Amino acid sequence: MTGTVVLQLVQEGKLRLDDPVSKYRRDVPNGETITIEHLLSMRSGLYNYTDALELNQSLDATPGRAFAPDEMLAFAFTRPLSFEPGAGYEYSNTNFVLLGLIVEKLTGKPLDQVFEERIFEPLGLDDTSLPKRSSNAIPREHPQGYLFGTNVETMDTQVLPPDEQPAANAGALEPIDVTGENPSWAWAAGGAISTADDLARYVKSLVGGGLLNNRSQQQPVDSVRPNDPGNPMSPGYGYAIADLGRLVGHTGELPGFQSVMGYDAQTKLTVIVWTTLAAAPDGRAPATHLTKAILSELSPPPPPDPPDENP
């Protein structure tokens, strides 16, 4: 959603993809050579603040704490860059917190209001919102979200410590209910609340068009390229949009929940998957795993060639 608004601002001439981020934030390491495009495509090299030990310790100790964007950026800016801008790919939520702040600076409005005016209202997404940073409330009836282990225990690989896995697999280790955790630490990088129906409507517009003009709409789709340049078959990422195999869309993860939304513009196939667990005890992402299984059933492998009758 943050990427959608950024591309709208580019379309309106208020922002350029080749603008250096230092034009809007002077405190960003290497900000003179990191561009808006680098942020959008996860190729800035900026450290991912959600990997910071201090953040994960705070999430475990004070799950209701409200974080300000500058606090998250501070976790990242004290760490070295992973690579020079454009030289590699690494998913970093730091990129989208920066983009959220740039959107607020250019529009003069809080990000939740910008989303409401530019995405939610035009598409009729009545059950979608970006909550205020002070709020950990989820509207209406909702499921509970669960986490095996603590944030610190699973921060590196998402895998539960080996000595706890047998109990988890046997059903003897109950996960922690983390539904009440304040999502402010995700903010522009994935803090929105939605429903399956609303996401189905949104992903169709994200991939198929509806929020950008025809020329701008083609940009994110064309921007997807392999994350590993040496392997053309590796997963791909572009301007806030991902190659999900047969689908194009995005995933979303917070402790307690994972979602996948994908759309195939040619066949009009939409897949939305929600799970009340962001990672299984073995580290697998449940919604992603289920999506792969669904697509496998919808697109089964071709039957084997018949045997040669005249070997």
Protein Blocks (a to p, Z undefined) as FASTA:
>chain_A
ZZmmmmmmmmnopacfklcfklmomkbghklmpcfklmmnopnopacfklpmklmmmmmm
mmmbccdfklmmmmmmmpccfbdehiaccddfklmmmmmmmmmmmnopafklmmmmmmmm
mnopakbccddfkbccdehjddddddehjfklmmmnopacfklmmmmmnopaccddfklp
cfklnmmnopaccdfklmmmmmmmmmnoojbcfklmmmmmmmpccfblklmkbccddehi
acehjagcdddddehiacdddddfknopacddddfbfbdfkopafklmmmmmmmmmmmcc
dddddddfbZZ
